[in-house]
């Protein structure tokens, strides 16, 4: 029977009890058998629902309402019922020597999670939504916040590769979804590189997750790298430059080459007090460091200009990044 009809019948019965013509309103009016009539005897509710139960009594008095399990469904003095948790409860309306009960069944709240996808990369976000059978809000939780975190609005953020279970809870009912945080794909613009000391090269990394990589070198004495991927060769040797994102690493092998040095002359003769420039060609383009084996015989400046000091023989050296060649200088009177 529709609830509206039930309520109308209850109201009509109340009116009849109160306004019967020529009768004083007491129990004898309807005979000696007391009774309680309810507007409903069975009802299914969702958690959080409120329901009004009406009662008509043989003596016209307002009944006392009581719940058999107030944790499932409570009732107030006026028959207003509130569904609290899953289960069943009897709501009893009672007068002296008469009572009637309504069975209240409180349904379990169903939770349904909705998502456009189940995998993201570190740094990416994914918006989840949840629908409940009674419209109650959900509380979101991640089993592994270090992999995938979720805020109170259902926004998931990938932290690092792995899997995390996201749960939505409402009225002690839960639903879950597994979110996979994928490993990113990293591509470097170079995987091998040859430089001379002092030269630089800008390495770049294309990362599918759009996160910035962390750059590192295994030999700072050979080649260094800045946080933006700029590599600087320090001295001859080999170093490995790595770019890492979310535990995924790609590398570039950097070879710092030793230069070649050549002189325009490897043997010169000058007089005491005379100057003569030695021209050195360095393949790296760097300026060599000049030195003399015997400053008492011949000296040399930073440009390679030799000065005869005293009669004799000396060697003039040009050095660059571990390579050193010499020119024989004979000084005469």
Protein Blocks (a to p, Z undefined) as FASTA:
>chain_A
ZZklmmmmmmmmmmmmmmoghiacdfklnojbdcdddfbfbdcddehiacddddddfklp
acddddfblklpccdfkopacdfbgcddddddddehiacdddddddddddddddfbfcdc
ehiacddddddfklpacddddfblmloccdfkopacdfbgcdddddddeehiacdddddd
dddddddfbfbdcddehiacddddddfklpacddddfblkloccdfkopacdfbgcdddd
dddeehiacdddddddddddddfbfbdcddehiacddddddfklpacddddfblkloccd
fkopacdfbgcdddddddeehiacdddddddZZ
